[in-house]
Structure formats: C-alpha cells, structure tokens
Amino acid sequence: MSQREEYTIEGIDLSDDRYTVVQSLVRNKYRAEDARGNVVLRGKQKLLKMKEEFPFVDGDGNAVFTVKAGSIIDVAGDYILTDAQTGEDIVILDNDYSILQDTWRIRDARDERKLAEINSRGAAVTLARNIVPFGGWIPHKYEITDVDGNHVGNISGQFSLKDTYDITIDDASDVPREPIIAAAMVIDAIQGN
C-alpha cells in the first residue's frame, strides 16, 4: 500500500495545492474552499462536550472526519483525526504549546511516527498573539515541514474580521497530503485563535 493510500480520508479529495479557510464570526465554525472557490470541507466545534470535538463534512454535508481531544483539558496534548466512513484513526495532532512557538506534530495514529510538523513564525509574533491585548488580530503564519525539516508548505493568515487564511502546499511528495491539509485546517479551531 502506498503512503498516499495509507492515509486517504474516505469521501474527500484534498489533492489541490491551495485552499482558503474562513471562520464564521460567531463561533468555531469553518469552511474550506479549493482554488476554484468550491467548498470542499465544513467543520464546527461541538458545544457542551467534555472533550473538544470538531466534526467535518464535505461540501455536500456528508461526514468525512472528526478531530477529538485526547483528554478533557488538552491545552498541549493529542487530538485524534478519525475517518468518519471507516472509523479508523488516521493521524494524531500533537500540540507542543509554548507562548514563544506553536508546534504541531502530525503523527501516524498506529505507530506514532512523525509524518510532518507545523510551526508558527517567529517568537516575537507568537508571544504578541498570546499575551498582547487584541493579539489574536495579528495574522498567523505557519510553515509545514516534513520529518527531515524540509519545506512542504505554508499557512498564511489574512488581516480580517474573520479568521481567514490560505494553505499552500509547495511539495508534499514525502508526506501524506490529505491528513496534513486537514490538520492545517483544524489548528485554528483547536487553538481558539
């Protein structure tokens, strides 16, 4: 089985190189559009849950995956991305929280080996986003790298009333594309930015 087949999320095609993600003004509710402007993914945080949970559906409203916290209080912890069609855990999003650097490791759900990493830009910007009043208005920017630290892509925030950001994949030849893009889409919701 190829790496691409091994990490396929049933019911969704995330093979484009560019996506735009927009958050609703009211709550942690998201839509992701491909480069042609088609909605390919929608998700929202379930309210009144002991563990954070984010179900995602395709553009037609069909369940595709869920991201769920590993424990009740999970500021820096594990979130499991589970395929809604097969019930199989695909990847673990491992948050290594720091006020100076946001680091997310994407690991295989079976053997926990690292597949990729998503890191925030410089310490000064991350610190300002975390402690300065209205710091959440500073657009976020992350770099996606493979296991060897080689550049794969970027997540770039735009200055706007709603969290809006672009995900660009420059070279995903050594990483499984779908779970990496899905992980990039849910980081904003998990961090509550």
C-alpha positions as CSV (number, residue, x, y, z in Angstrom):
1,M,0.0,0.0,0.0
2,S,1.4,3.4,-1.0
3,Q,1.7,6.2,1.6
4,R,-1.0,8.1,-0.2
5,E,-3.4,5.2,0.0
6,E,-2.5,4.5,3.6
7,Y,-3.6,8.0,4.8
8,T,-6.6,8.6,2.5
9,I,-9.6,10.0,4.2
10,E,-12.7,8.4,2.6
11,G,-15.2,10.7,1.0
12,I,-13.0,13.7,0.4
13,D,-10.4,14.8,-2.2
14,L,-7.8,17.2,-0.9
15,S,-5.4,16.9,-3.8
16,D,-5.2,20.6,-4.7
17,D,-2.2,22.7,-3.8
18,R,-4.1,25.7,-2.4
19,Y,-7.1,26.1,-0.1
20,T,-8.7,29.1,1.7
21,V,-10.2,28.6,5.1
22,V,-12.7,31.1,6.6
23,Q,-14.0,31.1,10.1
24,S,-17.6,32.2,11.0
25,L,-17.9,35.4,13.0
26,V,-20.0,33.8,15.7
27,R,-18.2,30.6,16.8
28,N,-15.6,28.0,15.8
29,K,-17.3,27.2,12.5
30,Y,-15.2,26.8,9.3
31,R,-15.4,26.3,5.6
32,A,-12.6,25.4,3.3
33,E,-12.6,26.3,-0.4
34,D,-10.4,24.9,-3.1
35,A,-8.5,27.1,-5.6
36,R,-11.7,27.3,-7.8
37,G,-13.8,28.6,-4.8
38,N,-15.7,25.3,-4.3
39,V,-16.5,24.5,-0.7
40,V,-14.7,21.2,0.0
41,L,-14.9,21.0,3.8
42,R,-17.0,22.4,6.6
43,G,-16.5,22.0,10.3
44,K,-17.6,23.3,13.7
45,Q,-16.8,22.8,17.3
46,K,-19.4,20.7,19.1
47,L,-20.7,22.7,22.1
48,L,-21.1,21.4,25.6
49,K,-18.7,18.5,25.2
50,M,-16.3,17.4,28.0
51,K,-13.6,16.8,25.3
52,E,-13.2,19.2,22.4
53,E,-14.6,17.7,19.3
54,F,-14.7,19.0,15.7
55,P,-16.8,17.0,13.2
56,F,-16.1,17.8,9.5
57,V,-18.3,17.3,6.5
58,D,-17.7,17.6,2.7
59,G,-19.3,20.3,0.6
60,D,-22.5,18.2,0.3
61,G,-22.8,17.7,4.1
62,N,-21.5,14.1,4.3
63,A,-19.4,13.3,7.3
64,V,-15.7,12.8,6.4
65,F,-13.7,13.0,9.6
66,T,-13.7,14.1,13.3
67,V,-10.9,15.6,15.4
68,K,-11.3,14.9,19.1
69,A,-9.2,15.8,22.1
70,G,-7.5,13.0,23.9
71,S,-8.4,14.3,27.3
72,I,-10.8,16.9,29.0
73,I,-8.2,19.6,29.5
74,D,-5.9,19.5,26.5
75,V,-4.0,22.8,26.2
76,A,-0.9,20.9,25.0
77,G,-1.9,17.4,24.0
78,D,-3.1,15.0,21.5
79,Y,-6.0,15.3,19.1
80,I,-7.1,12.3,17.0
81,L,-8.2,12.7,13.4
82,T,-10.7,9.8,12.7
83,D,-12.1,8.9,9.4
84,A,-15.9,9.1,9.6
85,Q,-16.5,6.4,6.9
86,T,-14.2,3.7,8.3
87,G,-14.0,4.7,12.0
88,E,-10.2,4.4,11.6
89,D,-7.8,6.8,13.4
90,I,-5.7,8.3,10.7
91,V,-3.3,10.7,12.4
92,I,-2.6,12.3,15.8
93,L,-2.2,16.1,16.0
94,D,0.3,16.6,18.8
95,N,0.4,20.2,20.2
96,D,3.6,21.2,21.9
97,Y,2.3,24.5,23.3
98,S,4.7,27.4,24.2
99,I,4.0,31.1,24.4
100,L,7.0,31.6,22.1
101,Q,6.4,28.9,19.5
102,D,3.3,26.9,18.4
103,T,4.5,23.5,17.2
104,W,2.2,20.8,15.9
105,R,3.5,17.3,15.0
106,I,1.4,15.2,12.8
107,R,2.0,11.5,13.7
108,D,0.7,8.2,12.4
109,A,-2.1,7.0,14.6
110,R,-0.9,3.4,14.6
111,D,2.8,3.6,15.3
112,E,3.0,7.3,16.3
113,R,5.9,8.0,14.0
114,K,6.2,11.7,12.9
115,L,4.9,12.5,9.4
116,A,5.2,16.2,9.4
117,E,5.4,19.3,11.6
118,I,3.6,22.7,11.5
119,N,5.4,25.6,13.3
120,S,4.4,29.2,13.9
121,R,6.6,32.0,12.7
122,G,9.0,33.9,15.0
123,A,8.8,34.0,18.8
124,A,8.0,37.8,18.9
125,V,4.9,37.4,16.8
126,T,3.7,34.3,18.6
127,L,4.3,36.0,22.0
128,A,2.3,39.0,20.9
129,R,-0.5,36.8,19.6
130,N,-0.6,35.1,23.0
131,I,-0.2,37.9,25.6
132,V,-0.9,41.3,24.0
133,P,-4.5,42.6,24.2
134,F,-6.1,42.0,20.8
135,G,-3.1,39.9,19.8
136,G,-5.5,37.5,18.2
137,W,-5.9,40.1,15.4
138,I,-2.3,39.6,14.3
139,P,-2.5,37.3,11.3
140,H,-0.9,33.9,12.0
141,K,1.6,32.2,9.7
142,Y,2.9,28.7,9.9
143,E,5.4,26.6,7.9
144,I,4.7,23.0,7.2
145,T,7.8,20.7,7.1
146,D,8.4,17.0,6.5
147,V,10.2,14.7,9.0
148,D,13.6,16.0,8.0
149,G,12.6,19.7,8.3
150,N,12.3,20.3,4.6
151,H,9.7,22.8,3.5
152,V,6.3,21.4,2.4
153,G,4.0,24.4,2.5
154,N,2.6,27.4,4.4
155,I,-0.5,28.5,6.3
156,S,-0.8,32.3,6.0
157,G,-3.4,34.4,7.8
158,Q,-5.0,37.5,6.4
159,F,-5.9,40.6,8.4
160,S,-9.7,40.5,8.6
161,L,-12.7,40.5,10.9
162,K,-13.0,36.7,10.5
163,D,-10.0,34.4,10.7
164,T,-9.2,33.8,7.0
165,Y,-6.1,32.0,5.9
166,D,-4.5,30.3,2.8
167,I,-3.0,26.9,2.9
168,T,-0.4,26.4,0.2
169,I,1.3,23.0,-0.5
170,D,4.5,23.5,-2.5
171,D,5.9,19.9,-2.3
172,A,4.1,17.1,-0.5
173,S,6.0,14.3,-2.2
174,D,7.3,12.9,1.1
175,V,4.2,13.5,3.3
176,P,0.6,12.2,3.1
177,R,-1.2,15.2,1.7
178,E,-4.8,14.7,2.9
179,P,-4.2,14.5,6.7
180,I,-1.6,17.3,6.5
181,I,-4.1,19.6,4.9
182,A,-6.9,18.5,7.2
183,A,-4.6,19.1,10.2
184,A,-3.7,22.5,9.0
185,M,-7.4,23.4,8.7
186,V,-8.3,22.5,12.3
187,I,-5.3,24.1,14.1
188,D,-7.0,27.5,14.2
189,A,-10.1,25.9,15.8
190,I,-8.2,23.9,18.3
191,Q,-6.1,26.9,19.4
192,G,-9.1,29.2,19.5
193,N,-7.3,31.9,17.6
